[in-house]
Amino acid sequence: MAYMPVEKIFKGSDSIYKITILAARRAVELNNGAKKLIETNTTRFSTIALEEVAAGKITYKTKK
């Protein structure tokens, strides 16, 4: 897996667990045929999902 600084992935987030679940769900979507939202050289879905989160292409909303 490619190295990515933790600060870049978790910036603007209040929970490491939410980001982990978000990236895991996105990796499943990519595995099921979803298009990549960023240009990358890697083929691993987990790495692509983390890169998308770090680039700000994938976010989450919480219910109140």
N, C-alpha and C positions, 0 to 999 in steps of 0.2 A: 504494500500500500504506500502511496506517495505521502511524503511528510507535509503536513499543513499545520501552521501555528494555531494553537488552541485559541488564542486571542482573536484570530480572524474568523474562526468558525462560530464562536460563542459571543461575538460582539452584539450588543443590543438584546441579549436574551437573559432571562432571569433564572433559567433552569437548564442544567446540563441534560437532564432526563427528557425534557420536552424536545430539545434539539436531537437527541439520540433517536427518539421515537419518530420524529419528523424525517430524519435521514433514512431510517429503516423503511418507513412506509414509501418514501420516494424511490428507494432502491427496488422495492417490490414492483412499483409502477413501471420503472425502467425495464425490469426483467419481463414484465408482461407486454412490452412493446411500446411504451410511451416514448415520445421524442425527447432527446436531450435539449436542455435549455441553454447550454453553453457549449463552446467548442473546446474539446479536450482530446488528448492523445490516448488516454487510458480507455480500457474496455471493461474495467471492473465497475459494476453497478454501485457498489458501496462508495467507492472513491468518487464517482461522478456525482452521486447524491450529496456527498460532503462538499464537493467543489461548488455545486449549485447553491447550497446553503451559505457557504462562505461568500459567494458572489452576490447574495441577496436576492436570488431568483426564486427561492422557496422560503415562505414564511408561514407562521401559524397565528391563529386567533384563539383567544380563550373566552369561554362563556362566563358571564358573571352571574 
